[in-house]
């Protein structure tokens, strides 16, 4: 362990959440891809400029990706008929057949580049972001943060419903200006070259970004790491932040968390919703922490995910059991909220930007308990999706967020809500922030 390593990290979340312990990124050479921004990552700079950005992967990199997929050395098939040993071989081979064959990155690249993208350097790190302004004059600015194994690809489906609500069942009064940054070490943002880029530090960077864009009043939204960053912003209370929304809230009471971590029988007196959430937590603690334990302890060891595209994709698919089951159905040809292209657009973005290992370091850096209430007092909206890691009951949300202004229990959807159920999540955000608009009108 480096002498510069903090004494505790997100690894403690994996052991005891209730204790509070659970310019521009370039490929290997500039000839491999073209990104239109004049500054590369380097030393800290006072440059506060906002530079236009577009990405174009080289033909050589895309050909190399296909070659590596075709050259995959496959392990033997799992010895069980379910997912209990990990991502099934059949799922990965179907994925490889499509990824190495008809899948076309250029379609997603064209779509991504159709949105206004920029890079600005904050605290020494080039931060990539998408910024789409609504045509509506009173649009409310929102900064939306993704998590792992996500990217800005997750939120693209949200842009239309949020910026142009009248085309998606809303009213002009529901419009947002949308800012979607890539986390440091993810996608097209620079990878930090020094220690300390945890959710607290990222939370300090996002208001700087909003200020540079001229926003003196805004709201924030996130799930997964996006929730951690958004909650930390709410705790820091930067000028202008008036409320937050989360689709992966931190609400678990400490006594519930302790019992779930131990795999104990459900505590007495739980409601039906609380009992379901408890059972989900027991399953997650017993079977769902493998990826997080590795990345929170030894992220640099994951060389394989930046060397093998199939290794990277399998690692990303095995984030949570419900998500894996969903993606397996997608590659079996069943219609779902995600498509094969959705899954592979995200995986290819990680591959081309070489951010498998850099993104994993956020787990090593963080000292926050993901599910423990943090004492957020800003106005907060919660959307509880049924196949999230745990579906937060309203009773827990009301205690965790004393200024809870909206709670929605959703009929369908899981961990990647913006990706899988964008319309539903957009409607939840509209409902959450509508009272704040009215209060300021």
Buried (B, 14 or more C-beta within 10 A) or exposed (E): EEEEEEEBBBBBBBBBBBBBBBBBBBBEEEEBBEBBBEBBBEEEBEEEEBBEBBBEBBEEBBEBBBEBBEEBEEEEEBEEEEBEEBBBBEBBBBBBEBBBEEBEBEEBBEEBBEBEBBBBBBBBBBBBBBBBBBEBEEBBBBBBBBBBBBBBBBBBBBBBBBBBBEEBEBEBBBBBBBBBBBBBBBBBBBBBEEEEBBBBBBBBBBBBBBBBBEBEEBBBBBBBBBBBBBBBBBBEEBEBBBBBBBBBBBBBBBEBBBBBBEEEEBBEEBEEBBBBBBBBBBBBBEEBBEBBBBBBBEBEEBEBBBEBBBBBBBBBBBBBBBBBBBBBBBBEEEEEBBEBBBBBBBBBBBBBBBBBBBBBBBBBBBBBBBBBBBEBEBBBBBBBBBBBBBBBBBBBBEEBBEEBBBBBBBEEBBBBBBBBBBBBBBBBBBBBBBBBBEEEE
